[in-house]
């Protein structure tokens, strides 16, 4: 089922295509997504826009939280930025479930570059609906 969930999320979440992001890994409560920073992802300071980094983290968070097969929607997400990324760099977001209850679950999401340097750290909480993903 996890493979079906990953394929469903990859196919249905349009931001994957918008960012040029790839789903690298998915398992129960865990997901890894990567992308290459392109010119169109840069802000006025010529570094990767924080919104792009946040969106990559959010994609990993979405896949990880929906990996159980139930529709899960974000209640809150916060992010702290540590380093910048430049055009041409590959960046990765990895979400890991740290707590799972009956209705809510919490995830930590790390965004790193190809040198394994931490670019951003996010935390997110989801609410799980009683509905299964329409796989």
Phi, psi and omega in degrees: 000326183299320177298322179293321179297313179300316179294319178299311181297317180297318182285322189267336180272104188295341181292337174304311181290321181300318180276341188076030183274153179236141174275114185270319187207142173214133173215176183299118179076014185211141175205149176228131183231144179224161178201163172259132177287125180247169180307320182289352178266359184274149175266189183294340178270007179064031172235164181304129181298138178302328178295327177291315178297317178299316181296320177298316177298320181294325177297314179297318178301315181297314181294313181299316184286334178268358184296344178278354177093356176257143178296123181237130182238141183295135171264320178202149175216134175231153183218145174236130180263135181248319183222162177264166174232149183248164176303138180096342179282146170265132178236152186230141173240129180234122181253134179229132178288128179248345176203135179224118177252188181294322183242337181233159176212151181239142184229145168254136183233123176254136173247124184230160174262182184291346174271005181068021176280137180285118179268321182204153177231127182234156174227135180221149176236136179244159170249128180265124176283169176276009183257138176283152172298139180280072182287000000 
